Amino acid sequence: MVAEASAQRVDHGSAESYSRAPGEDHPLRPESAAVAGRPIAGMAAMFGSGTARCGMVRFAASACGAVYAALALASAAAAANDPFLRHTTTVRVVEQAGPAVVSITTEHLVPQGRPFGPFAGDPFFDRFFQDFFEPRGPRTAQNLGSGVVIDADGRVLTNEHVVTRASRIRVSLADGREFEATLVGADPNHDIAVLQIETDQKLPWIAPGTSSDLMVGEPVIAIGNPFGLSHTVTTGVISAIHRSIRADDRVYHGFLQTDASINPGNSGGPLLNAEGALVAINTAVYDRAQGIGFAIPIDAAMRVVSELIEHGEVSPVWLGLEFQELSDPLREAMGLPAELRGALVNRVRENSPAVRSGVRPGDVVTHLEGQAIGSAAAFFERLGAATDGQQLALTIRRGGATRSVALRAEEVPAEVVGQMVEELTGMRLDPAEQGGFVVRAVREGSGADRIGVQAGDLLLGINGTALADAKALRRQVLALRGQSRALIVVQRGNGRYHVAIPLT
């Protein structure tokens, strides 16, 4: 559904912007049009007439009269200086925010295939062809994307897929300056990355705004590097909020949808509102339609940015809840409506956020952050977008009543990870000196026992990810919550085996 920012991937957008001019140490805050002398009449080109705007917010008649009078005076003054109203809201936003938008070029090494086709790997043919052919080393490939400078220290916010596997990162500003950049941190689960520009020069930047008050239908502006055409501007509206999209093997939740043109190379660039505020980061485009692009709300992006700057990664979080599927027999036994969908709480862990918020076994979670939950897997999939310290709202059904509960997501304690491994798989693990984890014991009747895992085996990977350290184990085990089985790699002696393990 989503194409790549380089050769196969397409982009996203986000926006909110307060920019500062080069040489200043603070962002320029947007002034009111009346104070700044900006031609409010120019806003009509983007928003419609002052009358329509006043009607939309339903001012009292007297207030509307005052607004109309102010608009008329401002429009008259604007018309004197700009009689054709060319200096519109869009022009002002681009002038203000554009200098802080950067084009990102990354380089990464691509291994070259062996040139001898079916004879590759045969010692005789390898020696024969080496006498006639130059050895073929890896080639360098380039990706293009966009980003936005978000602070006076030269940090750049962009997408993770723009910089993935990069061995070299360069950023270019609108004024022609180019700089090397280093990766501060990246998180593929949120598709967010933070770069550091390597320079002592002062740079233009945009202070992130908020996406909490965005309205469907309000105008937005995207600036980016589509197809390598740097600092291209497109306009549109917010088409929808709280969208879920699937890209590659991941599902992203809570995206904004916009009809502002987003193309390959726009990924990581800013989406701005009509006040010039950075409200989202452009991320993806629906490749079977025109005018359907997606962006990460800036509030969600900045939570990830804080984690990346402080820790270099985003730590998985928990609420302390375990679930079972809400089957028809359970609905009938609990007296629940046949149409009720959700995940049935069957355990609340000690010393967890759920305990402190009063969630109990037997509650049915129907919504997380206002989004419907149809299963335990759906709950944990959406929880994967949360960050440490984030306040989350649950809607639960208890008895015949529905209530809302606020919980604070927290980083998963290390001791809980070990408990989860044993509960889900039946294996008790210890770190191995050579990498991976040694199976110390297998619980009788567990999934590991049923597929023949034995004490002394070495667990090397889960669902295609190598278990290099405790962090990798934690991340993969938490990803198993709500799943029915997993693919594991087990080594016994000199043999390695890929087996599917049922999960409890």
N, C-alpha and C positions, 0 to 999 in steps of 0.2 A: 504494500500500500504506500509505503514511503520510500522515495528514491534517495540515493546517497548524495552528500554534499560534494563529493569529489566526482567520481564517475557514475556511481549508482544511487547516491542519496540526495534527498531534497530537504529543504530547510524549514525553519520556524521563525517566529518573531515575537518580540516582547517590547514593552515600552513603558517608559516613564522618564521624564527628563527635566533636570535642572542642569544647565551647563555653565561653565565659566569660561571666560576668554583666556587665551594664552597669557601666562605671566601673573595670573591672579591665584590666590590661595583659597578662595572660597567659591562655591557655585553661585551662579547668577540665579536669583529667585525670580520667577515670573511676576511682574507687577500687574496690577489691574490695567485694563486698557485705558481707563479714564486718567489714571495717574501718569501712565507712561506716554499718554498721547497717542496710543496706537489706534488705528482706524477701526473702530468697532464695526462700522459698516462692512469692513472686509470680512468679518466673521459670517456675515450672511452668505458669503460664497461657499462656506463650509457647513454652517449650521442651519441656514434658513434665516428668515427675517427675525428681527428683535421681537416682533409681535408674536410669532410662533413660539419663540423661546420662552417669552413671558407666559404665554398661555400654557405651555407645557408644564411649567413649575407651579401654575395655578396661583399666581399672585392675586391679592385683593385688587379691586378695581383702582383704588387710589395708588397702591404701590405700582401697579402697571402704568398708570399715568406718569408717575415719576420716572419709571424706567424708560418709557417712550421718550420723554423729554430729554433725558440724559443721552439716549441713543441718538436722538435727532441732532443734539448739539455736537456730540462726538463725531457723528457721521458728517456733519457739515464741515467740521475742522479737518477731518480726514480727507474729505473730497477736495478741499483746497490744496492740500499737499500731494494728494494721490488721486487725481480726478477719475482715473479709470479703475481705482480700487485693485491695483495689481499686487500691492503689498498685503497679501491675505494672511490669515492665521497660519496656513501651511507654510508660507514663505518665512514667517517669523520663527516658527518652530524649527525649521531646517537651519536657518541662520544661527539659532541659539544652540541647537543640539548637534548639528552636523559635524563640527570640528572634533567632537569626542568619539565619533564612530571610526573604527579602524577596519582595514582589510587584513585578513590573516592568511598567510601562505605557510603551509607545513610541508616538510619533506620526510619521507620514510623509505626504508629500504625494502625492496620486494625481491625475494629470492628468485633466481632464474631457474627455469626447468632444465633438466639434463638433456643434452642435445641428441642423444643416441637412441631415442625412442625405445623400442622393445629390448634393445641391447644394453640399456642403461643398467649399471650395477654389475655387469658381467666383467670380471677382471681382465679377460683377454681383449674384449672390445674396448674397454676403458684405456688400456695401454696403447692399443692400435690407434684410436682416434686422437689421443693426446699428442701423437707425433705430427698430426696434420691440422689440429684446431687449437686456437687460443682458448685457455680456460675462461669460462663464463661466470663472472661474479654477479652479485646482486645489483639490480638497477635501482635508481632513485625515482620515486613517484611523488607527485605534488598534489595536495588538496587545497582548495580555496574555501574560505568562509569569511565570516564577519564577527565583529565584537564591539564592545563599548567600554571606554575607560570610566570606572565608577568611583575613583577617589584620587586625591592629590598625590598618592604614593605610586600611581601608575599601574594599578591593578586593572585587568581587563576581564570582563564577564563575557563568556561565550558558551557554545555547546560542547559537550564531551566528544561527540562524534566528529567535530571539526578538527580536534587535536589528537585523536586516538592514534597510537603507535608512532607519533611524530618523533623524529630524531633531531629536527631543527624547526624552530618557529620564528617567523618574522612578521612584524606588524607594520602597516603603512597608514599614515594619517592623511587627512584631506589636504594638508598644507605641503605634502610631498616628503615629509620626514619618514625615514624607515629605521626600525630598531629590531634588535634581537629580543626575544622573550623566552622566559622559562615557565615551566608548568608548576603552579603552586599546588594544585590538586584537581582531581576530576572524579565525577561520580556518574557511572553509566545508568544507574537506576533512575536518576532525575535528568540525565543528559545535560549536566551543568559542569563547566570547567572554569577555573580562575587562572589567569596568566599574570606574570610580573614582567613589565617592560624594563629592560636593562638600560637605564639612562638616568643622568642627574638633571636633565633638562625639565623645565616645567611643561606640563601637558594639559590640554583642555580635558575636562571630565564632566560627567553628569551624575548628580546625586540621585540614587534610586528613589522613586516615589512610592505609591501604594496602588495595589490592584483590588483592594477590598470594596471599593465603591464603583467599580466599572458597571456600565449599563449597556445592555444589548441595544445596538443601534447608534451608539455614540461614535463619532469619527476618530480614526486613528491614522498614524503615519508611520510607515516602515522605511528605514534607511539601511542599506546594505550593499553587498558586493555580488549581485546575481550574475552568474556566468563570467565572473571576473571584471564586470563593469562597475568599478568602484564608486561608492557613494551615490548609488541610484536611489531615488525617492519614489515611493508609491503610496497611495492613499486608499482608504476604505472605511469600513465600520466594524465594530465588534458584532459578529454575526451570532455568537452563542457563547455561553460560559459552561464550565464543568464538563467539558468533552473528554471522552476516553478514546485513545487511538492506539492501534497496534503498529509497532515498527520493528522489523526483524523479529526477534524472539521475545520482545518485551511489550507490555501494555503500559501506557502512561495515562495517568488520570489527572483531572483538574485543569486541562488545557483550555485556553481561549481559542475560539474560532474566529477568523477574520477573512474578509474578501479583499483586503489589501494584497496586491500581487506579491507572492513569496515564491522565489525560484531557487534553484541550486546556487549556492554561494551566499544567500541571504541568512543562512543558519548562523545564529549567535548575534545577529544585529538587533538593534533596539526597535521596539514598538512604542510609539509615543502618543499621548493623547493631545487634545487641542490646546492644552495649557503648556505643552512642551514637557510634560512629566513622563519619565520612563516607567511604563506600566507593564511591560512584558518583554520576553526575549524570543525572537522568531526561531522556530524550530523545525516545522515540517509542512509539507504540502500533500494534499490528497492527489495522487497521481492519475486518477481516472476522471478528474473533473477540473473545471476552471473556477477560480475564485473561491477555493476552499483551502485556506492555510491555517496553521496552528501556531500558538505561542505559549510559552510558560509564564504564568502570572509572576510579577516581580516579587510579590510577598513570599511565594514558595521558593523562588530562585535565591532570594537573599538569605533565607534560612539555611539553604545548602551552602551558599558562599561563606557564611560565618563558620560552619563546620569545617569547610575545606581550608580556610585561612588558619584556623586554630589547630586542627588535627591532621590536615592533609587528606582526609577521607570523611565519609558520612557514616557514623556508627549506626547499625541496625537498632531499632527500638522495640519495646514490648509494652503491653498493657497488663499482662498476667492472666490472659484469658485462654481457655481451651474449649473447643467446640465439638459437637457432633451434629450430623445432618438432621434437619427437622423433617422426619418422614411422616407420611399420612397416618400411620398408626399412632405416632407420638402426638400429632395434632389432635387426633380424636381423644386420646387418653387425657390430654391436658386441657381439653375443651377449647381449643383454639380454632379460629375460622379457617375453613378449607383453603381460602385464597391467601392466607398469611404466608409470607416468605421471609426467611431470615436464617440465622445460625443460632442453635441452642447451646447456651453456656452449660458445660458439664463439669467445669472446674475453674476455680479462681485461686491462683497461686498466692502463697503467703508473701507478705511484705511487697505487694505489687500495687501499681496504680489503680487497678480494678478494685482491690480490697479497700483501699482508702477512699474510693468514690462510691462504695456501697453496692457494686454490682454483685449479684448472687448467682449460684448455680440454679438452673431452671429458668433464668431470664432468656428472652429471645431477642437478639440484636437484629434490628430491621434496617437501621441506617447508620452509616459512619460519615460524619461531616456532610450530612444532608443527602448522601448518595445511597440508593437502595442496596442492601446486601442480600443476595440470594443463597449464599452458601458460606461455609467456613473458608474455602479457598478464596472466594471473592473478598472476604473480610481481610485476610492476611495480604492479599495482593494490593489492596488499597492502603493498608497499614505500611506497606513498603515505601510509600511516598512521604511518610511522616519523618520528622527529625526530632532529635533529643530536645526535650523541653517544650515541644509544641502542644498547645491545648487542643484536644480533640473532643468533638461532640458525638455521643452515641444516643440513638433512639432505641429504647428497649420496651418490650412488652412483658409485663409482669401481671399474672392473673388476667383480669379483664381490662387493665389500665395500661396506657402508653405514657411513658415519661422520658425526659431528656436528662442525660448524665454527662458531666464534663470530666474528662480524664487528662492527665498530663503524661505524654509519652516519655519514656525514660530509656536510657541505654541498658541493654540486657546484662545483668550481672554474670560474671564468668562462671560461677558455680551453677547457675541455671542452665547454661549451655550444655554442660556435662550431663545434667539430669535429662535434658531434652533428647540428647543423643541416645541415652539408654532407654528412655520411654518410647521413642519413635522407632528405633531399630532393634533394640535389645542388646546392643554392644556396649561394653564398658571399655573406654579407650585411654591410652597413655601416649604422649608424644614419643616418636621414634627418633633416634639420633640421625639416621640417614634420611629423614623426611617422612611424612605421613604419620599414621597413628597405629600403634600396636593394639590388637584386640586382646584385652586381658581376661575378659569373661563374656559369655553369651547366655542370656536369659532363656531358660527352657520355654519352648512354645512361642518365642518371639519370631519376628520376620527373619532376623539373621539366622536363628536356629533352623527355621524351615528350609532355607536355601543352602544350608550346610556350612556356614561360616564357623570357624573354630578359633579357640584361644590360640594365640601365637601368629595368626594371620596378620597381614599388614594392610590397613585401609589407606589407599592412595588417592582416591578421588570420589567426588559425588556429583552426579549430573554434569559430567564433562569438565569439572573444575578440579585442578590438582590441589590437594590439601597440604600446602607448603608449610603452614604454621597455624597457630591457634585462631588467628583472625580469619583465615580462610575457612576453617572448620565452623566457626561461629556463623559466618555469613551463609554458608551452604546449609547448615542445619536449620537456621531460622527460615530459610527459603522453603524448607520441607513442610512447614506448618500448613495444615489444610490439604495436603496432598495424600494420595492413597499409596503411592509407591515411588521408589527412586532408583536410579541407575548408579551402581557403585563399582569401583575398581578395587579388587582384592588381590594381593600377592601372597602366594604360598610356595615357599621354596623358590625355585627359578621360574615358576609359572605365574602369569597374570591373567585374571579372569574378569570379564565384564558381566555383571549379573544384576537382575532387577530384584529389589528387595521390597516386600510388602511393609507398609508403615502402620503402626498401631494408631 
